[in-house]
Amino acid sequence: MTDQAVDSGCPDGAEAAGPSAAGTTPEPRFFGRQRELKALRADIERAGLDTLAGRKAPRARVLLIAGNPGSGRTSLAEEFTRRLAEDYPDGVWRLRLTEPAGRPVPLDEAARELLDCLGIAAPPGAAEDELTELVRDALAARRAVLLLDDAVDAEQVDALLPDNPDCLVVAVSRGPLTGIPDVRPCALGGMDAKAAIELLATFTGSVRITVDPQAAETIAEECGGQPAALVLVGGWLAARPKASVADAVKRLRVLPDDHEQPKGTRPLARAFRLAYESLPQSAARTLRLLALAPAGLADAHTASALAGCSVSAARATLDNFAALGLVRQRTDECFEVPGALLPMLRTLLEGTDRPAEVQLARARMLERTVRLLQSCRAITEPEGSAARKKLAALPRALRFPTPHDADAWLRDRLGTLLASARLAVEDGELDTLARRLVSALVRALVAHRGTEAAAPELYGLHELVLDVAERRCLHREQAAALLNLADLDAQTGRVEDSLARYRAALDAGRAANDPYATGRAMESVGGAYQELGDWQRAGDWYGRALAQRQTRGERADEARLYGRLGTVHTYAGHYGEALRNWRAAVAGYRRLGDLPSQARALSEAARVQEYAGRPEESLRTCREAVELARRAGDVRLQAALQLRLADTLDRLGDPAAARLHRSTAERLLGEEGSAYEIRSASLED
């Protein structure tokens, strides 16, 4: 950011940079507001209520910039925090608390986003209180500024306030944040005439202002000093180099006030009407349809799908909108609709376009997104694979040249893609497309980031699938979503929650008559009880899952479940039953020809024999397992089993033989610590 910036009325502090008289795009600048900047700076130094009372402030100081969208409130906050950056070495962290469409961002989403910026991993599916606590802990030892943009109410801000007086919170909101003590408000009105005219001159050039300075002052008055309105009028003049400033005054004055708008936003509504009515019919339709863009963000692909035109034509239209101040260019490819304009666009869309046409445009946008996500995943597949062949058949505009390009696109667009999936599910009329979109996004995330790294996003996506499945009574998909969510709950230690979801998945799997889902759910219920230390219930559920696998002849799953039964019986101290189950697992793996698994099952049987006080039998079984591992060529398993033999020999009073086996393990792997940890010092190991 340069020394100054212009607010285009976008809630997240968009800088406006309209075309100059020569048609070029000037550097973003900040105009006026010097009095407000000085007042905000003075508020930091001013003693708070706690200081006056002789107490140390327990929390961060809160400064409030209050004003309507389009008043320049966010750009003022951005400029102010930019000037403070040197005083706060741990950085300025920025968070938007309201989406452009007006939806308040839930606290868990906001906290997760901030933690991601701070480089702190947030557990997937964690509760709101846990996430906000992590935020406060992360900021407890930092000297930083937290900019909370477009806050809806005091509760949103209060939950994120650092318990650290060395931090500063700058909140941007429409009105007061009643409930936060010692908040410092700065109410924002219109810009002064001099600054407003300087802003206008960046679009018109100095000549037209010099020729008719009185008309320029009138423009500033008609726009109420609102930067967003001035940007729109400036864009209208920049597109008409032969028009005078007085022409813009005449056009504005003949436009009636929209009495349905609040009085403070009427100047912006008139300026928007001036810009909108100057557009060709096709461009006006495209602009209205941008109200459907998720999170108010659109690239050429999004605009192309919404308008039903080519990607190149859509890009040219977006560039034209940016020149007129109707959208803001965030990156080379991405444009944002100012939040102050979105309500007006939605009103126009509802009053002008037929619902069927709007729904068709939304469907085209979702379909284009699905195809891009499929392309994003396919580029990660090996050359010559079916996915790569299918990718080659797609139009060039939908293909990514390299996996790196696809990964960068997915990373840059992830917030928009998640918003698109959420809006598609909330729509309720495009469930088939919504399911395809969520599925494609899940596969792309897993392909590029892996299941563990993408777990926080996957959790939310599985919840969206569950919403659609429950609404449409799709029991099979409901079971799959519940199983995925339960797995993520289990991985983050929420075992009780995972147990409830596994049971719900079992019911859904039975309703769908899906044997895989029911078997998987029964085994997972057993695993949850095992994690809770309820060996009896764990064994009961493993037994049910085993019976189902046996009736279906699923030998590999049957052998694995015998092993799981052997484990819980071992923990329960039922060594005879545990040994029978491990022997059954060994027999099952023998029939399958799976030597490594057979060796591991034998090693567990040897562990049980040792616990049961039969060390000689344990030694023989372990040697048999070593031989199987050698035949399988599994060096690491051989080393681990050699260590098991060494432990057993120590207990039998043969330290020389134990040293021999340990040296064998070291020779196999080079170092003892890299072997599988299956040694059997005690039952608790």
C-alpha positions as CSV (number, residue, x, y, z in Angstrom):
1,M,0.0,0.0,0.0
2,T,1.2,3.5,-0.8
3,D,1.1,6.4,1.7
4,Q,-2.6,7.0,1.0
5,A,-5.6,4.9,-0.1
6,V,-9.2,5.5,-1.2
7,D,-12.1,3.5,0.1
8,S,-14.4,2.4,-2.6
9,G,-17.1,1.4,-0.1
10,C,-16.1,-2.2,0.2
11,P,-16.3,-3.5,3.8
12,D,-12.9,-5.0,3.7
13,G,-11.1,-1.7,2.9
14,A,-10.9,-1.8,-0.8
15,E,-8.7,0.9,-2.3
16,A,-10.3,2.6,-5.2
17,A,-8.1,3.3,-8.2
18,G,-10.1,4.6,-11.1
19,P,-8.8,5.5,-14.6
20,S,-7.3,8.9,-15.0
21,A,-8.2,11.3,-17.9
22,A,-5.5,9.6,-19.9
23,G,-7.2,6.2,-19.3
24,T,-4.4,4.9,-17.0
25,T,-4.9,3.5,-13.5
26,P,-3.3,5.7,-10.9
27,E,-1.6,4.4,-7.7
28,P,-4.0,4.1,-4.8
29,R,-4.0,7.1,-2.6
30,F,-5.6,8.1,0.7
31,F,-7.4,11.5,0.9
32,G,-8.3,13.6,3.9
33,R,-9.3,12.2,7.2
34,Q,-6.3,13.8,8.9
35,R,-8.5,14.9,11.9
36,E,-9.8,11.4,12.4
37,L,-6.3,9.9,12.1
38,K,-5.0,12.3,14.8
39,A,-7.9,11.6,17.1
40,L,-7.4,7.8,16.8
41,R,-3.7,8.2,17.5
42,A,-4.4,10.3,20.6
43,D,-6.9,7.7,21.8
44,I,-4.1,5.2,22.1
45,E,-2.1,7.4,24.4
46,R,-5.2,8.4,26.4
47,A,-5.5,6.7,29.8
48,G,-8.2,4.1,30.1
49,L,-10.6,3.6,32.9
50,D,-8.5,0.9,34.4
51,T,-5.4,3.1,34.4
52,L,-7.4,6.0,36.0
53,A,-8.5,3.5,38.7
54,G,-4.9,2.5,39.4
55,R,-5.3,-1.0,37.8
56,K,-3.4,-2.6,35.0
57,A,-5.6,-3.0,31.9
58,P,-6.5,-6.7,31.6
59,R,-7.3,-6.6,27.9
60,A,-6.4,-4.9,24.7
61,R,-7.5,-1.3,24.0
62,V,-10.4,-1.1,21.5
63,L,-10.7,1.7,19.0
64,L,-13.9,1.9,17.0
65,I,-14.4,3.4,13.5
66,A,-18.1,3.7,13.0
67,G,-19.8,4.6,9.7
68,N,-22.0,3.4,6.8
69,P,-20.6,1.2,4.1
70,G,-19.1,3.5,1.4
71,S,-18.0,6.1,3.9
72,G,-14.4,5.1,3.8
73,R,-14.4,3.5,7.2
74,T,-12.3,0.5,6.3
75,S,-9.7,2.4,4.3
76,L,-9.3,4.7,7.3
77,A,-8.7,1.7,9.5
78,E,-6.2,0.3,7.0
79,E,-4.3,3.6,6.7
80,F,-4.3,4.0,10.5
81,T,-3.0,0.5,11.2
82,R,-0.4,1.0,8.4
83,R,0.9,4.0,10.2
84,L,1.0,2.0,13.5
85,A,2.9,-0.9,12.1
86,E,6.3,0.1,13.4
87,D,4.9,0.4,17.0
88,Y,3.6,-3.2,16.9
89,P,6.4,-5.5,15.8
90,D,4.3,-8.6,15.9
91,G,2.2,-7.4,12.9
92,V,-1.2,-6.3,11.9
93,W,-3.7,-9.1,11.7
94,R,-6.9,-8.5,9.7
95,L,-10.2,-10.3,10.0
96,R,-13.5,-9.7,8.3
97,L,-16.5,-10.4,10.4
98,T,-19.3,-10.0,7.8
99,E,-19.4,-11.4,4.3
100,P,-20.2,-9.1,1.4
101,A,-23.6,-10.7,1.1
102,G,-24.4,-9.6,4.7
103,R,-24.0,-12.9,6.5
104,P,-22.2,-12.5,9.8
105,V,-19.2,-14.8,9.9
106,P,-19.6,-17.4,12.7
107,L,-17.0,-17.0,15.4
108,D,-15.6,-20.5,14.8
109,E,-14.9,-19.6,11.2
110,A,-13.4,-16.2,12.1
111,A,-11.2,-17.7,14.8
112,R,-10.0,-20.5,12.5
113,E,-9.1,-18.0,9.8
114,L,-7.1,-15.9,12.2
115,L,-5.3,-18.9,13.6
116,D,-4.4,-19.9,10.1
117,C,-2.9,-16.5,9.5
118,L,-1.0,-16.8,12.8
119,G,0.4,-20.2,11.7
120,I,-1.4,-22.2,14.4
121,A,-3.1,-25.4,13.5
122,A,-6.7,-25.5,14.7
123,P,-8.3,-28.9,15.4
124,P,-11.0,-29.7,12.8
125,G,-14.5,-29.5,14.2
126,A,-13.3,-27.8,17.4
127,A,-16.0,-25.8,19.3
128,E,-16.2,-22.0,19.1
129,D,-15.0,-21.5,22.7
130,E,-12.0,-23.7,22.1
131,L,-11.0,-21.8,19.0
132,T,-11.4,-18.3,20.4
133,E,-9.4,-19.4,23.4
134,L,-6.6,-20.5,21.1
135,V,-6.7,-17.0,19.5
136,R,-6.4,-15.3,22.8
137,D,-3.5,-17.6,23.8
138,A,-1.8,-16.9,20.5
139,L,-2.0,-13.2,21.1
140,A,-1.2,-13.2,24.8
141,A,2.5,-12.7,24.3
142,R,2.5,-10.6,21.2
143,R,2.5,-6.8,20.6
144,A,0.2,-6.7,17.6
145,V,-2.8,-4.9,16.1
146,L,-6.0,-6.8,15.4
147,L,-8.2,-5.1,12.7
148,L,-11.7,-6.5,13.0
149,D,-13.5,-5.3,9.9
150,D,-17.3,-4.9,9.5
151,A,-18.2,-6.2,13.0
152,V,-21.9,-6.8,13.5
153,D,-22.1,-6.5,17.2
154,A,-20.1,-6.3,20.4
155,E,-20.2,-10.1,21.0
156,Q,-18.2,-10.8,17.8
157,V,-15.5,-8.4,18.9
158,D,-15.5,-9.4,22.6
159,A,-14.9,-13.1,21.9
160,L,-11.7,-12.3,20.0
161,L,-10.2,-9.6,22.3
162,P,-6.7,-10.5,23.4
163,D,-6.1,-10.7,27.2
164,N,-3.0,-8.5,26.6
165,P,-2.9,-4.8,27.1
166,D,0.1,-4.6,24.7
167,C,-2.2,-5.5,21.8
168,L,-4.5,-3.0,20.1
169,V,-7.9,-3.8,18.5
170,V,-9.3,-1.6,15.7
171,A,-12.9,-2.4,15.0
172,V,-14.9,-1.2,12.1
173,S,-18.7,-1.2,12.4
174,R,-21.9,0.5,11.4
175,G,-22.6,1.7,14.9
176,P,-21.6,1.6,18.6
177,L,-20.3,-1.6,20.2
178,T,-22.4,-1.4,23.3
179,G,-21.1,-3.8,25.9
180,I,-17.4,-3.4,25.4
181,P,-16.0,-1.2,28.2
182,D,-13.7,1.7,27.5
183,V,-14.2,1.5,23.7
184,R,-12.9,4.5,21.8
185,P,-15.4,5.5,19.0
186,C,-14.6,7.5,15.9
187,A,-17.8,8.3,14.0
188,L,-17.2,8.9,10.3
189,G,-19.1,11.3,8.2
190,G,-18.4,12.6,4.7
191,M,-15.0,13.8,3.5
192,D,-14.2,17.4,3.5
193,A,-14.7,19.2,0.2
194,K,-10.9,19.6,-0.6
195,A,-10.2,15.9,-0.2
196,A,-13.4,14.9,-2.1
197,I,-12.3,17.1,-5.1
198,E,-8.8,15.6,-5.0
199,L,-10.3,12.2,-5.1
200,L,-12.5,13.2,-8.0
201,A,-9.5,14.6,-9.9
202,T,-7.8,11.2,-10.0
203,F,-10.6,10.2,-12.4
204,T,-11.2,13.4,-14.3
205,G,-7.8,14.9,-14.4
206,S,-7.0,18.4,-13.1
207,V,-8.1,20.3,-16.2
208,R,-11.8,19.6,-15.9
209,I,-11.7,20.4,-12.2
210,T,-9.9,23.7,-12.8
211,V,-12.3,24.7,-15.5
212,D,-15.3,24.4,-13.3
213,P,-14.3,24.2,-9.6
214,Q,-17.8,25.1,-8.4
215,A,-19.3,22.1,-10.2
216,A,-16.7,19.9,-8.6
217,E,-17.8,21.2,-5.1
218,T,-21.4,20.5,-6.1
219,I,-20.4,16.9,-7.0
220,A,-18.9,16.6,-3.5
221,E,-22.1,17.9,-1.9
222,E,-24.3,15.7,-4.0
223,C,-22.3,12.7,-3.1
224,G,-22.4,13.6,0.6
225,G,-18.6,13.4,0.7
226,Q,-18.9,9.6,0.5
227,P,-15.8,8.1,-1.2
228,A,-17.7,5.2,-2.8
229,A,-20.2,7.6,-4.4
230,L,-17.4,9.9,-5.6
231,V,-15.6,6.9,-7.1
232,L,-18.7,6.0,-9.2
233,V,-19.2,9.5,-10.4
234,G,-15.5,9.8,-11.2
235,G,-15.6,6.5,-13.1
236,W,-18.6,7.8,-15.1
237,L,-16.6,11.0,-16.0
238,A,-13.5,9.1,-16.8
239,A,-15.4,7.0,-19.3
240,R,-16.5,10.2,-21.0
241,P,-13.5,12.4,-21.5
242,K,-15.6,15.0,-23.4
243,A,-18.1,15.4,-20.6
244,S,-17.8,18.2,-18.2
245,V,-18.1,18.0,-14.4
246,A,-21.3,20.2,-14.8
247,D,-22.7,17.4,-17.0
248,A,-22.3,15.0,-14.1
249,V,-24.0,17.4,-11.8
250,K,-27.0,17.7,-14.1
251,R,-27.3,13.9,-14.4
252,L,-27.1,13.4,-10.7
253,R,-29.8,16.1,-10.0
254,V,-32.4,14.5,-12.3
255,L,-32.0,11.2,-10.6
256,P,-34.6,10.9,-7.8
257,D,-33.7,9.8,-4.3
258,D,-34.6,6.2,-3.4
259,H,-36.7,6.8,-0.3
260,E,-36.6,3.1,0.5
261,Q,-32.9,3.6,1.2
262,P,-31.7,5.0,4.6
263,K,-30.9,8.7,4.3
264,G,-27.2,8.2,4.7
265,T,-26.9,5.8,1.7
266,R,-29.1,7.8,-0.7
267,P,-26.1,9.7,-2.3
268,L,-24.4,6.4,-3.0
269,A,-27.6,4.9,-4.4
270,R,-27.9,7.9,-6.8
271,A,-24.3,7.6,-7.9
272,F,-24.7,3.9,-8.5
273,R,-27.8,4.6,-10.6
274,L,-25.8,7.0,-12.7
275,A,-23.1,4.4,-13.4
276,Y,-25.5,1.5,-13.8
277,E,-27.9,3.3,-16.3
278,S,-24.9,4.2,-18.5
279,L,-24.1,0.6,-19.1
280,P,-25.1,-1.4,-22.2
281,Q,-27.9,-3.9,-21.6
282,S,-25.6,-6.9,-21.7
283,A,-23.1,-5.4,-19.3
284,A,-25.9,-4.3,-16.9
285,R,-27.2,-7.8,-16.9
286,T,-23.7,-9.2,-16.1
287,L,-23.3,-6.6,-13.3
288,R,-26.6,-7.7,-11.8
289,L,-25.6,-11.3,-11.9
290,L,-22.4,-10.6,-10.0
291,A,-24.6,-10.4,-7.0
292,L,-24.6,-14.2,-7.2
293,A,-20.8,-14.5,-7.0
294,P,-19.8,-16.3,-3.8
295,A,-18.3,-13.9,-1.1
296,G,-18.7,-11.1,-3.7
297,L,-15.6,-12.4,-5.5
298,A,-15.5,-13.2,-9.2
299,D,-12.9,-14.0,-11.9
300,A,-13.4,-14.2,-15.6
301,H,-14.6,-17.8,-15.3
302,T,-17.3,-16.9,-12.8
303,A,-18.5,-13.9,-14.8
304,S,-18.4,-16.0,-18.0
305,A,-20.6,-18.7,-16.5
306,L,-23.0,-16.3,-15.0
307,A,-23.5,-14.2,-18.1
308,G,-23.2,-17.1,-20.6
309,C,-20.5,-15.5,-22.6
310,S,-16.8,-16.3,-23.5
311,V,-14.1,-16.0,-20.8
312,S,-12.3,-13.3,-22.8
313,A,-15.5,-11.2,-23.1
314,A,-16.2,-11.7,-19.4
315,R,-12.7,-10.5,-18.6
316,A,-13.1,-7.4,-20.7
317,T,-16.4,-6.6,-19.0
318,L,-14.8,-7.0,-15.6
319,D,-11.9,-4.7,-16.6
320,N,-14.5,-2.1,-17.7
321,F,-16.4,-2.4,-14.4
322,A,-13.1,-1.9,-12.5
323,A,-12.5,1.3,-14.5
324,L,-16.0,2.5,-13.6
325,G,-15.5,1.8,-9.9
326,L,-18.3,-0.9,-9.9
327,V,-15.9,-3.6,-8.9
328,R,-12.4,-3.6,-7.4
329,Q,-9.5,-5.7,-8.8
330,R,-7.9,-7.6,-5.9
331,T,-5.4,-9.6,-8.0
332,D,-4.6,-10.1,-11.6
333,E,-7.5,-12.5,-12.0
334,C,-9.9,-11.8,-9.1
335,F,-12.4,-9.0,-8.8
336,E,-14.5,-8.0,-5.8
337,V,-18.0,-6.4,-5.8
338,P,-17.9,-3.6,-3.2
339,G,-20.1,-4.6,-0.2
340,A,-21.9,-1.3,-0.3
341,L,-23.2,-2.0,-3.8
342,L,-24.2,-5.6,-3.3
343,P,-27.6,-4.9,-1.7
344,M,-28.5,-2.6,-4.7
345,L,-27.4,-5.2,-7.2
346,R,-29.5,-7.9,-5.4
347,T,-32.5,-5.6,-5.5
348,L,-32.1,-5.0,-9.2
349,L,-31.6,-8.7,-9.9
350,E,-34.8,-9.6,-8.1
351,G,-36.8,-6.9,-9.8
352,T,-35.4,-7.3,-13.3
353,D,-34.5,-10.9,-14.0
354,R,-36.9,-13.8,-13.9
355,P,-36.2,-16.4,-11.2
356,A,-35.7,-19.2,-13.7
357,E,-33.0,-17.1,-15.5
358,V,-31.3,-16.4,-12.2
359,Q,-31.3,-20.1,-11.2
360,L,-29.9,-21.0,-14.6
361,A,-27.1,-18.5,-14.2
362,R,-26.3,-19.9,-10.7
363,A,-26.3,-23.5,-12.1
364,R,-23.9,-22.5,-14.9
365,M,-21.6,-20.9,-12.3
366,L,-21.6,-24.1,-10.2
367,E,-21.1,-26.4,-13.1
368,R,-18.1,-24.3,-14.3
369,T,-16.6,-24.5,-10.8
370,V,-17.1,-28.3,-10.7
371,R,-15.2,-28.7,-13.9
372,L,-12.4,-26.4,-12.8
373,L,-12.1,-28.5,-9.5
374,Q,-12.1,-31.7,-11.5
375,S,-9.3,-30.3,-13.7
376,C,-7.5,-29.2,-10.6
377,R,-7.5,-32.7,-9.2
378,A,-6.8,-34.5,-12.5
379,I,-3.5,-32.6,-13.1
380,T,-2.1,-34.4,-10.1
381,E,-2.7,-37.8,-11.7
382,P,0.1,-39.6,-13.5
383,E,0.6,-39.0,-17.2
384,G,-1.4,-41.5,-19.3
385,S,-4.0,-42.1,-16.6
386,A,-7.7,-42.0,-17.4
387,A,-8.1,-38.7,-15.5
388,R,-5.3,-37.0,-17.5
389,K,-6.8,-38.2,-20.8
390,K,-10.2,-36.8,-19.7
391,L,-8.4,-33.5,-18.8
392,A,-6.9,-33.2,-22.2
393,A,-10.4,-33.3,-23.7
394,L,-11.4,-30.2,-21.8
395,P,-11.4,-26.7,-23.3
396,R,-8.1,-24.9,-22.8
397,A,-9.7,-22.3,-20.5
398,L,-10.6,-25.1,-18.0
399,R,-7.2,-26.8,-18.0
400,F,-4.2,-26.1,-15.7
401,P,-0.8,-26.3,-17.3
402,T,1.0,-27.8,-14.3
403,P,0.2,-29.1,-10.8
404,H,1.8,-26.0,-9.3
405,D,-0.6,-23.8,-11.2
406,A,-3.5,-25.8,-10.0
407,D,-2.3,-25.8,-6.4
408,A,-1.9,-22.0,-6.5
409,W,-5.4,-21.6,-8.0
410,L,-6.9,-23.8,-5.3
411,R,-5.0,-21.9,-2.5
412,D,-6.0,-18.5,-3.8
413,R,-9.6,-19.4,-4.4
414,L,-10.2,-21.7,-1.4
415,G,-12.3,-19.1,0.6
416,T,-14.5,-18.4,-2.4
417,L,-14.8,-22.1,-3.2
418,L,-15.9,-22.9,0.4
419,A,-18.4,-20.0,0.2
420,S,-19.7,-21.3,-3.1
421,A,-20.3,-24.8,-1.7
422,R,-22.0,-23.4,1.4
423,L,-24.3,-21.2,-0.7
424,A,-25.1,-24.0,-3.1
425,V,-26.2,-26.2,-0.2
426,E,-28.2,-23.4,1.4
427,D,-30.0,-22.7,-1.9
428,G,-31.8,-26.0,-1.6
429,E,-32.9,-26.1,-5.3
430,L,-29.6,-27.3,-6.8
431,D,-28.7,-30.2,-4.5
432,T,-27.4,-32.4,-7.3
433,L,-24.9,-29.7,-8.3
434,A,-24.2,-28.9,-4.7
435,R,-23.2,-32.5,-4.0
436,R,-21.0,-32.7,-7.1
437,L,-19.3,-29.4,-6.1
438,V,-18.6,-30.5,-2.6
439,S,-17.3,-33.9,-3.8
440,A,-15.0,-32.3,-6.4
441,L,-13.7,-29.8,-3.8
442,V,-13.0,-32.6,-1.3
443,R,-11.1,-34.6,-3.9
444,A,-9.1,-31.6,-5.0
445,L,-8.1,-30.7,-1.4
446,V,-7.0,-34.3,-0.7
447,A,-5.1,-34.5,-3.9
448,H,-3.1,-31.2,-3.3
449,R,-2.9,-31.0,0.5
450,G,-3.5,-34.5,1.9
451,T,-6.3,-35.6,4.2
452,E,-4.6,-34.5,7.4
453,A,-3.6,-31.0,6.3
454,A,-7.0,-30.4,4.8
455,A,-8.9,-31.7,7.7
456,P,-10.4,-28.4,9.0
457,E,-11.9,-27.6,5.5
458,L,-13.0,-31.3,5.0
459,Y,-14.9,-31.2,8.3
460,G,-17.0,-28.3,7.1
461,L,-17.5,-29.9,3.7
462,H,-18.7,-33.2,5.2
463,E,-21.2,-31.2,7.3
464,L,-22.5,-29.7,4.0
465,V,-22.9,-33.1,2.5
466,L,-24.7,-34.3,5.6
467,D,-27.1,-31.3,5.3
468,V,-28.0,-32.2,1.7
469,A,-28.3,-36.0,2.5
470,E,-30.6,-35.4,5.4
471,R,-32.8,-33.0,3.4
472,R,-33.1,-35.4,0.5
473,C,-33.2,-38.6,2.6
474,L,-30.1,-39.9,0.9
475,H,-29.2,-42.5,3.5
476,R,-26.1,-43.9,1.8
477,E,-24.5,-40.4,1.5
478,Q,-25.7,-39.6,5.0
479,A,-23.9,-42.6,6.4
480,A,-20.7,-41.7,4.5
481,A,-20.7,-38.1,5.7
482,L,-21.3,-39.2,9.3
483,L,-18.5,-41.7,9.1
484,N,-16.1,-39.1,7.8
485,L,-17.1,-36.6,10.5
486,A,-16.8,-39.2,13.2
487,D,-13.3,-40.1,12.0
488,L,-12.2,-36.5,12.2
489,D,-13.8,-36.2,15.7
490,A,-11.9,-39.4,16.8
491,Q,-8.6,-38.0,15.4
492,T,-8.9,-34.9,17.5
493,G,-9.8,-36.7,20.7
494,R,-13.6,-36.0,20.7
495,V,-14.3,-39.7,21.3
496,E,-17.8,-39.3,22.7
497,D,-18.8,-37.1,19.7
498,S,-17.4,-39.7,17.3
499,L,-19.3,-42.5,19.1
500,A,-22.6,-40.7,18.6
501,R,-21.8,-40.1,14.9
502,Y,-20.8,-43.7,14.3
503,R,-24.1,-44.9,15.8
504,A,-26.0,-42.5,13.6
505,A,-24.0,-43.7,10.6
506,L,-25.0,-47.3,11.5
507,D,-28.7,-46.3,11.5
508,A,-28.3,-44.6,8.1
509,G,-26.3,-47.5,6.7
510,R,-29.1,-49.9,7.7
511,A,-31.7,-47.6,6.2
512,A,-29.8,-47.6,3.0
513,N,-29.2,-51.4,3.2
514,D,-25.5,-50.7,2.7
515,P,-23.4,-53.6,4.1
516,Y,-20.2,-51.7,3.8
517,A,-21.4,-48.7,5.7
518,T,-23.0,-50.8,8.4
519,G,-19.9,-53.0,8.8
520,R,-17.6,-50.0,8.9
521,A,-19.9,-48.3,11.4
522,M,-20.0,-51.3,13.7
523,E,-16.2,-51.7,13.7
524,S,-15.8,-47.9,14.4
525,V,-18.3,-48.1,17.3
526,G,-16.1,-50.9,18.7
527,G,-13.0,-48.7,18.2
528,A,-14.6,-45.8,20.0
529,Y,-15.5,-48.0,23.0
530,Q,-11.9,-49.3,22.9
531,E,-10.6,-45.8,23.1
532,L,-12.9,-45.1,26.1
533,G,-11.5,-48.2,27.8
534,D,-14.9,-50.1,27.7
535,W,-13.4,-53.5,26.7
536,Q,-16.6,-55.4,27.0
537,R,-18.7,-53.2,24.7
538,A,-15.7,-52.9,22.3
539,G,-15.5,-56.7,22.0
540,D,-19.2,-57.0,21.5
541,W,-19.2,-54.5,18.6
542,Y,-16.2,-56.1,17.0
543,G,-17.9,-59.4,17.3
544,R,-21.0,-58.0,15.5
545,A,-18.8,-56.6,12.7
546,L,-16.9,-59.9,12.5
547,A,-20.2,-61.9,12.1
548,Q,-21.2,-59.6,9.2
549,R,-17.9,-60.0,7.5
550,Q,-18.0,-63.8,7.8
551,T,-21.4,-64.0,6.2
552,R,-20.1,-61.9,3.3
553,G,-16.9,-63.9,2.9
554,E,-14.7,-60.9,3.3
555,R,-11.5,-62.7,4.5
556,A,-9.2,-59.7,4.9
557,D,-11.6,-57.8,7.0
558,E,-12.4,-61.0,9.0
559,A,-8.7,-61.5,9.8
560,R,-8.3,-57.8,10.8
561,L,-11.3,-58.0,13.1
562,Y,-10.0,-61.1,14.8
563,G,-6.9,-59.1,15.6
564,R,-9.0,-56.2,17.0
565,L,-10.8,-58.7,19.2
566,G,-7.5,-60.1,20.3
567,T,-6.4,-56.6,21.3
568,V,-9.4,-55.7,23.5
569,H,-9.3,-59.1,25.2
570,T,-5.6,-58.6,25.9
571,Y,-6.4,-55.2,27.5
572,A,-9.2,-56.8,29.5
573,G,-6.9,-59.5,30.8
574,H,-8.7,-62.3,29.0
575,Y,-5.5,-63.9,27.7
576,G,-7.0,-67.2,26.7
577,E,-9.7,-65.5,24.5
578,A,-7.1,-63.1,23.2
579,L,-4.8,-65.9,22.1
580,R,-7.6,-67.7,20.3
581,N,-8.5,-64.6,18.4
582,W,-4.8,-63.8,17.4
583,R,-4.4,-67.4,16.2
584,A,-7.6,-67.0,14.2
585,A,-6.1,-63.8,12.7
586,V,-2.9,-65.7,11.9
587,A,-4.8,-68.4,10.1
588,G,-6.8,-65.8,8.2
589,Y,-3.7,-64.0,7.0
590,R,-2.1,-67.4,6.1
591,R,-5.1,-68.2,3.8
592,L,-4.7,-64.8,2.2
593,G,-0.9,-65.3,1.7
594,D,-0.2,-62.0,3.6
595,L,3.1,-62.9,5.2
596,P,3.8,-59.5,6.9
597,S,0.4,-59.4,8.5
598,Q,0.8,-63.0,9.6
599,A,4.1,-62.2,11.2
600,R,2.6,-59.2,13.1
601,A,-0.3,-61.3,14.3
602,L,2.1,-64.0,15.5
603,S,4.1,-61.3,17.3
604,E,1.0,-60.2,19.1
605,A,0.2,-63.8,20.0
606,A,3.7,-64.0,21.5
607,R,3.0,-60.8,23.5
608,V,-0.2,-62.4,25.0
609,Q,1.7,-65.6,25.8
610,E,4.3,-63.6,27.7
611,Y,1.5,-61.7,29.6
612,A,0.0,-65.1,30.5
613,G,3.2,-66.2,32.1
614,R,4.3,-68.6,29.3
615,P,7.7,-67.1,28.2
616,E,9.0,-70.3,26.4
617,E,5.9,-70.5,24.2
618,S,6.3,-66.7,23.6
619,L,9.9,-67.2,22.5
620,R,9.0,-70.0,20.0
621,T,6.1,-68.0,18.6
622,C,8.3,-64.9,18.2
623,R,11.0,-66.9,16.3
624,E,8.3,-68.2,14.0
625,A,7.2,-64.6,13.4
626,V,10.8,-63.6,12.6
627,E,11.1,-66.3,10.0
628,L,7.8,-65.1,8.3
629,A,9.1,-61.5,8.3
630,R,12.4,-62.7,6.7
631,R,10.5,-64.6,4.0
632,A,8.3,-61.5,3.4
633,G,11.4,-59.3,3.0
634,D,10.2,-56.8,5.6
635,V,13.5,-55.6,7.2
636,R,11.9,-53.2,9.6
637,L,9.5,-55.8,10.9
638,Q,12.4,-58.3,11.3
639,A,14.3,-55.7,13.4
640,A,11.3,-55.0,15.6
641,L,10.8,-58.7,16.2
642,Q,14.5,-59.2,17.0
643,L,14.0,-56.6,19.7
644,R,11.0,-58.4,21.0
645,L,13.1,-61.6,21.2
646,A,15.8,-59.7,23.1
647,D,13.3,-58.5,25.7
648,T,11.9,-62.0,26.1
649,L,15.4,-63.6,26.5
650,D,16.2,-61.0,29.1
651,R,13.2,-62.1,31.1
652,L,14.3,-65.8,30.7
653,G,17.7,-64.9,32.1
654,D,19.8,-65.2,28.9
655,P,21.4,-61.7,28.4
656,A,24.0,-63.0,26.0
657,A,21.4,-64.2,23.5
658,A,19.5,-61.0,24.1
659,R,22.5,-58.9,23.1
660,L,23.0,-61.0,20.0
661,H,19.4,-60.3,18.9
662,R,19.8,-56.5,19.6
663,S,22.9,-56.4,17.5
664,T,21.1,-58.1,14.7
665,A,18.3,-55.5,14.9
666,E,20.9,-52.7,14.8
667,R,22.6,-54.3,11.8
668,L,19.3,-54.6,9.9
669,L,18.3,-51.0,10.3
670,G,21.5,-49.1,11.3
671,E,19.9,-47.8,14.5
672,E,17.5,-49.3,17.0
673,G,15.1,-46.4,17.3
674,S,13.7,-46.8,13.7
675,A,12.3,-50.2,14.2
676,Y,8.6,-50.8,14.8
677,E,7.8,-50.3,18.5
678,I,6.2,-53.7,19.3
679,R,8.4,-54.5,22.3
680,S,6.6,-56.1,25.3
681,A,8.1,-54.7,28.5
682,S,4.6,-54.6,30.1
683,L,0.9,-54.7,29.4
684,E,0.8,-50.9,29.4
685,D,3.4,-50.5,26.6
